[in-house]
Amino acid sequence: MAHLLSTSYSVKLSSGCKPLIQNSIVFPKFVSFQTSKTPFTSQRSQSSCTVRATTLSANREAPNEPSQGIHQTSSEPSKSKRVMVIGGDGYCGWATALHLSKKGYEVAIVDSLVRRLFDHQLGIDSLTPISSIHDRLRCWKALTGKSIELYIGDICDFEFLTDAFKSFEPEAVVHFGEQRSAPYSMIDRSRAVFTQNNNVIGTLNVLFAIKEFGEQCHLVKLGTMGEYGTPNIDIEEGYITITHNGRTDTLPYPKQASSFYHLSKVHDSNNIAFTCKAWGIRATDLNQGVVYGVRTDETEMHEELINRLDYDGVFGTALNRFCVQAAVDHPLTVYGKGGQTRGYLDIRDTVQCVEIAIANPAQAGEFRVFNQFTEQFSVNELAALVTKAGKKLGIDVQTTSVPNPRVEAEEHYYNAKHTKLIELGLKPHLLSDSLLDSLLNFALKYKDRVDRKQIMPSVSWRKIGAKPKTVTA
């Protein structure tokens, strides 16, 4: 049985210790890691991680001037804008940090590295071998000559976040730094509490940091389409105009979250909207659909830059999971009737959408919402597409229906609007036969790393309990 990990250790570096990257990475003389006995407590009286590792840029030269036009998504920013990517070691965050760095932004990653700890706790691993964050940044510097600053710590520790803000002085903050799995939040009470505390308090700290240390800073926050649920009417982008008893008003679109994770995102949205109104913060809430794929132009540059790809029942997303299942001749696991419909997008479009939001910032006091996806599919439709793609590669893909561990409608109406990012210049990468072939071939390349015991769902929405749950290794 794999139990919750507990770590507490210190590393002291002598004054004569050479940095890991000469002129690039400098560590303080004393650094310490400390996590509480379990990372799922709501008490934050002690810093859960007080390490700061900073990759220093050699200089801050402005990149090339952009071509003329309103939108700058395909060229360098007009000046070297500083962007802090919170959660920059994760699936979406890593790809985004590299993309923005390549585009000429000065980038800093802020991350507690807790996502890597989750893998150890649950006995799971990425399909792809992931290098350490330091090796990743070393490789990026060697390939491109561009430095990415690194601050290792927990944004729920406001003192740490304050230091990072004062040091880097971000002009935009891209916030991916949340526990992002609905199943993880439904494992047991401690994970539910951790998810809400980590996500809501962390975001509140970011809002206060912007208010106190960067009032002109633009917050680009990753939300989720899961905030809306599956209403029997069209889903608008953030707001809906309603006429009731002869009076009309435009109001926030109703939220119907379906897990403790999704509820944390709803709380975030409400807190951000309030601070925009009260403090004049400028914020963009990106309600993202389900992301698939692993390759971006930047992560393909070297094997040490490769992104993670989750296929397990806790962190794996539908299409990624199906492609890995097909690669190892495991039947595609369709939950229940398979009519669950959601918005999907390629990870290349995730980084593109974030860049668009940064290049076209919200106004002071504006809380705007973009629905960030490019296409809609049901689970059954995805299974059919993977089956067809597998056949072209000589794979006999089978499908099986498994009991749905979630509490959700398995057949429903779903029509969500997603026009604002297109209007700002998004050029989508739509799901195609060639893309599916590429993703399947990628899964085949690493299929020897697949742990088949992690494929089936193991978390039940209805059976969540108060007792901390361990998992079979």
N, C-alpha and C positions, 0 to 999 in steps of 0.2 A: 504494500500500500504506500502510495506517495502522500506524505503529509505536508502541511504548510511549513514552508521553510522559515527559519529564523537566523538572521545574520547580524553580527555586531563586531566590527573589527576596525582597526585604524592602520594607516600607513604613514610613516614619517619619512620624508625625503630630506636628505642632508642638503646643506646650502650649496655644495659643489656638484649636486646631481644634474646631469645634462638633460634637457628636455627631450621628449620622445621625437619631436620633429624640430630640428634646429631652426630657430627664428619663427616657428609656427605654433607649437604647442608649449605652453608654460604652465607648470603646476605650482600651486602654493607649497610652501615648505611643509605644511601639515594638512593632510586631508583625512577625512573619516567618513566611513559608511556607518549608518545605524538605522536599522528598521526596528519597529516595535515587534513584540513577540509574534504577532500576526499583523499583516498590513491591512487588515480589514476592520480595525477599530476606528471609531469616529473621533477618538481623542487625538488631538494634534498638539499637545502641550510641548512635545519635543520635536525637533527637526527630524523628519524621517530619512533625510538624505542630505548631508551638508557638504557634498563634494562639489567643487567648482573646477572644471578643466576648461581653459580658455584657449581657443585657437586664434592667435593674433594675426590680423592682416598686416602684410608688410607696408601697405599704403592704402589710401582711400581715393584712388584716382577715379574720376568719372568715366563711364564707358562711352562708347561711340554715340553720337547724336542720332536720334531716331528719324525715320522718314516722317514727312508731314502728314497730319491727319488726327482725327479725334482719338482713335483707338491705337494703342501701342503694343498690342499683344504679340505681334510677329517681329518686333525689333527691340533694341535695347532701350531701357528707360532714359529719359532726357537727362537725368542726373543719377548719381549713385544713391538710390534710396535704400535705407536700412530696414530690413524685414526680419523680425524675430519669428521663427517657426517653433511653436511649442508643440512637443510631441514629434520632433523631427527625426527620431530614430524608428518610427513606426511605418506601417505599410503606405499610407497616403503621405505622411509627413516627410519621409525620406525622399520619395520621388519628387515632392514639391520643393524641398530644400535644394536639391541638385538642379532642378529646372530653373528656379529663380536665380541661383548662383550663375548658371550658364548664361542667363539673359542679362547679366550685368548688375544685378542687385547685390548689395552687401548683405549677407545672410548670417544669422546666428541661430543655432539649434539650442533649445532648452528642453531637457528631457530627464526624467528620473530613472530611466531604463527599467521601469517596473514591468513593462510588457515582456521583457526577456525573463523576468522572475516568474511571471504567470506560466510560461512554458515549463519551467522546472517544477512548479507546484502541481501542475496538472499532468505531467509526464508526456507532454506533446512537443512537437517541433515543427518548424517551417519545412515545407517540401524542399526548399532551396537552402543550401548552407549559408548562414549569415555571418559575415565578419563582425568583429567588434566595432563600435562606433569610432574608436580612435583609428583603427586600421582603415575603415571606410574613408575618413577624412584625410588621412595620409595619402591614400590612393587618389582621391579627388584632387588634392593639391599637386601631386606629381603629374597627373594627366593634363590638368588645365591651368596650373599656376594660380588658381583661385583658392583663397582661404575661406573656410566657414568657421566662425567662432562657435565654441561649445561651452554651455553652462549645464553642468549635471546637478540636478536638484529637483525638489518637489515644489510645484507652484502653490500647493496648500501651505507651504512655509512662506509667509509673506515677507519675512526678512530676506530670504534667499531671492525671491522674485524682485524685491526692491533693489537689491544689489545688481541683479541682472539688468533691470531697466536703466538704472543710473549708469552702468558701465557701457551698455550698448546703445542706449538712446534710440529705440526703434521708432520709425515713422509709420510702420504698419506691423501689426501682430497677426499672424495666422495661427489660429488656435485649434490644433488637433489633439491637445494633451488630455484626453479623457479615456476612461475605460470604455471601449466601443462595442462590446459584445452583449447582445440581449441574453443569450444563454448563460454567459458568465454571471450576469446579474441575478439570474434565477437559480443558481446552484444551491445557495443556502442563505440564511439571514446575514451572515457576516459579509458575504460578497454583495448582497443587496445594499447593505449599509455602506460598505466601502465604495460602491459605484456611485451612490447618491452623494456621499461626502466628498469623494475625490472630484467628481464632475462639477457639482454645484458650488462647493466652496472654492475649488480651483478657479472657476470662471469668475466668481465674485472677487477673488483676489486680483485677477487680471483687470477687471473693471476698475477696482480701486487704484491699481498701479497706473493705469492710463489716466485716471482723474488727477492723481497726485504728481506724476512724473512725466506725463506725455499727453497733455490735453488735446493736442492736434493729431495724435496717433489714431490710425484707422484700424478698428478691430474687424478681422475677417474670421468669422467663427463657423466651424463645421457643425451644422445641425444634421437632421435626418428627416427624410420623407416619412419615417415611421411616426413622427409627431402627429400626423394627420389621421392615422388609422385608415380605414376603408369605408368612408361614408358613401351613401347612395346618391350623392350628387357630385358634380365636378369639383375637383380640388383646385383652388386658386393659388396664386403665389403669395402666401402670407396673410392676405386680407380678403374680406368678402363684403360686398355692399348688400345690406339687408333692409327691406321695407317691412316694418312691423307696426300695426295699428295706425297706419297712415303716416308714419314718420320713417325717414331713411337715414342710415348711417353706415359708414365703412368701419368695420371692426376686424380684429384679428380672427383669422380662420379658426374654427373650433378644433380643439386637439383631442385625440382619442388614443393615447399612448397604450402600448400593449406589453410593456415589460418595465421593470424598475430602471433599466437603462434608458428606454425611450422616455419615461417620466422625467429622468434627470435632464434630458434635452429640452423638454417642455419648460421645466423650471428655469433652465439657462435662458431660453428665449424670453421668458417673462422678465427675468432680472435685467437682461440686456436692454429690452424695450423700455423698462422703467428708467434705467440710468441714462439712456439717450434723451429721454424727456426731461429728467431732473437735472442732469449734469452737462448736457450738450455733447455727449459722446457720439462719435460717428461709427456706425457698425453695419456690417453686412452679414446676414445669417444665411449660410448656404445649406439648404435642406437637401442633402445628398441622397441619391438612390443607392442601390446595391452596386458596388464597384467590382469589376472583374479585370483580369489580365495581370501581368507582372512587368512587362517591358515598357520602358520609356527610352527615348533617345539617350538619356544620360545614364541610366542604369545598365544599358547594354555596352557601355564603353569598356568595362573591365569586370571580371568575375567577382572582384571584391566589392563592387558597387551594386551587385545584384540585390533585388528587393526580396522581401519575404513573401511566401505564398502559403497561406493557411488552408488546409483541407479537412481539418478535424470538425467534429460536431459542435464545438464551442465557438471557435473563431473563424471557421471557414465560411465563405459566402457561396451562394447557390451554384453559379456557373463554374467558379474555380473548383468547387468540390466535385461537381459532375465530371469535369475533365480529368481530374486525378482518379476518380473512381473508374472511369472508362479505361484509363491507362493501365490499371492493375486488374482489369477484368472483374471488377466488383459491380454488381447491379446498381444503377443510379437510384439513390434513395429519395423518392418522392414522398413528401409528408402528406398523409391523408389523401384527399381527392386531387390535389395538385392544381387546383384552380386559383391559388393565391397569386395575385398579379401585383407587380411592383415596377418601379422605374429602375433602369439599369444604365450604367455608363462605364466606358473604358477608363482605366487609370490615367491614360494619356489625356483624357478630357478633364479629369480631376485637376491635374496640374495646370491645364489651360484655363479652367474656370477660375482658379485661385489667382492666376496672373491677371486675368481680365478684371477681377474685383479690385485688385491692388491698383491697377493702372487707371481705373475709373472709380475713385473712392466715393463713399457716401458723404453727404454734407454734414456739417456739425448739427447734432441733435437728430439726425435721421437714422431710423432703424428700418432698413430695407431687407426684404426676403427674396432670395432667388431659389427656385426649385431646380436643383442641380442633377439632372439626368438627361438622357438622350432618347431612350426608347422604353417601351413597356412590354413586358413578357409575363406570361404565367409560368409556373414551375413546370407544367406539362409541356409548354411550348419550348422551354429551354432543354428539357430532356429529349424532345424530338429533334432539336437542332444538333445536340451532341451525338445522338444516335446516327444521324445522317452523316455528320463529319467523321465519326468513327468508322463507318462503313467504307468511306473513301480511303481510309488508311488501313483497311483490312482488319478492323476491330469489330467483333460482334458484340455490340453494346446492348445489354439487357436493362430493363427498368423494373423496379419493385416498389410497391406502395407500402410504407411503414406507418405505424400509428403516429399521429401528429403529436409531438411533445408540447406544442404551443397551444395557447387558447386564442384562436383566430378564426375568421370566416374562411372557409376553403373554396367557396364559390361566391363571387361578389362583383359588383360594378366597380370599375376603376378607370377614371379619366382625369389625369393631373395635368395642369398647365405648366409649361416650361419654356416660355418665350423670352424672358428678360435677358438671359445670357446670350441667346442667339442674336438678339437685337444689338448686343454690345460686341459681337464679333466672334462668338464661339463657332468653330468649324468642327462638327462632331466626327468622331471615328465610330461609325455604326457597326454593329455586329454583322460580320460577313463570313462566308465560307472560308476565306483565306485566313481570317483572324482566328476562327475556331480551329483550323488546321494547325496554326502556329501554336495556339495554347495547348492543344492536345500533344503536339510534338514536344513541347516544353515539359509537359507532365511525363511523357514517355522517357525523356532524357534523365529525369530524376526519380523514376518510379522505384528504384531500389531503396530509396529513403522513406518510402511510405510505410507507416505503421498501420496495418489494416484494423487493429483494435480501436483506433481512434476515429474510424469512419462513421460508425453508427451513432445516432444521437443518444446522449446519456443524461440530459438535463430535462426534467419535466416541470412545466409551469405549475401544474396542480399539486405536485408532490414536494415542492420546496418546503424545507423545514427550518426550525430555529437552530438545530444542532449542526455544528460545522461538519461539512461533508468531505471525506477523502475520496480519492479516485484510485482505481486499480492501475498500477504501473504496467 
